[in-house]
């Protein structure tokens, strides 16, 4: 198959960047910081998925070794206004999700929560700051209830398998194998709000049956390279299964580009956002679901 040059223009989808901004009384709020990094906070308690801020270049990832960038991590935490977190929740342990997770946990006093692969990334943290979750078992962290549901990575998984030994950066990107992939259900008992974060465009059939969430942050990385049937099944196994009425698409941005530069979509060689938007917008219209793209750094109230 001949590869299409270039990349989709996100300007074509400007109308989708319309999530309701958070008002002064909104709690919790959700702030997107690229890929599948989401800050969910209520003013006194906060959790963060991934916390991937270093964003090494394609050249570094392809030919060299990578390590967390302390200046980029600190700058992004400052931009988010984060000093303390209750949890850091990597959705799986590829570098574009978990490279910075342990450093963010160390900086903020958060508990690093995931599978055994995440624990190997967090091996330098105190033992009581690392929690290996049991799939499907709710965990109370601050004002939030977290449930990690077994998920899957979108094909192809370039670095499959689990991490079975401590990762000591700098290392090759391949050291960050996928590990345990999660669909992360985050509830806020005080408000009754729930949000599902699906970090990779993969699914385990039936895994989310019985769970409910009003809002889904839906990972779409590599989704545009899949057959149309896969996109329909993915939507059905996530959005339709949990009964969501709002969907926010994440993991479409070029994660080799630092966050102080304008965002752009992944190139056609790795994904096709145009296919994803065309197919998912039709499914959303069919189901009466509102579809959105997130705005970087903007606190929002996706339940309003």
Phi, psi and omega in degrees: 000132181283129181283141178278131180282163174082201182209157176297152175264121179288345176298334179294342185244027184304326184292343181275349180275064191226028176297142180297124175298151180287127173280174183298336182257004183291133177198120002277172174239163178231130178236128181266138180229041177089155182046244177240031175274117182228127174263121179244116191218150179238012180101331177237344183219149183206144172231156184225126170278138176063286188074043181268107184238339187292319175046064177299154183290163177300322179296315177299315183293319185281325189241346186236206176244154184236155179205157176301143176259108182301317179299320179291319179298311182295321178296319181287321176298321176296319179298325178279348183074029185261126170243322181231143175227149174275330182204148166244129191234085176294131184286333163197186193247023165298157185299328183283006173235312194249002181308317186259358191303315183291323178294319177298317178299318179296319182293330191247358182074015184283158168276128175275119188242130177177211177263194180294331178295316177297323179298323178291330174290325182266027188295339180274351179283155173303148184304323183280003178255007179234128182232117173273114187280153170265123182306132177083356182261119182297144179234129177268121179227110186062228180269010185244151173246120185250132174232121177265119181253135182302128179236202180208162178267144176296137177287145356274147173266107187287335178232073184284170176098176181262161172269120188244013177206157180304138177264126184237088181298152007281141181217167172292151181302331181294345176293336179270074178290163189302319183066208180280125178263139186234147155263122190254113179263122183241117179250152178235090188305326182299322182258344185080006181280146176223146177220140176251129177249115177253104191284328179238147183282056177228165183204155171253117183307128177081355186296328183266005178301132180093349176265151180230144175205135179287326186235139174237126166266109195252114177291134182235012178301126182073000183295324182291354177261002183266160173297153183302324180300324179297316180299319179295315179296319179299313178300316183294319184284347180245284187298308182293321184297319183269358176072032182289149175245357175221137179230132177242124184272129180231173180064041173247348185276153179288102188277004172271000184252129184295157186285353175270007174245155181303140179292150172215160180285159172299148180292159179301334180298334182249340184195170176219092181298331180298316178296315180301312182294319181296315184286313184287329176294324177292318178295320179297317179296321179297324184264357183070031180258137175276136185244136185219162166244144184274154176258129183303133174071358186269117173296132183231163175241084185290353179266354184282000000 
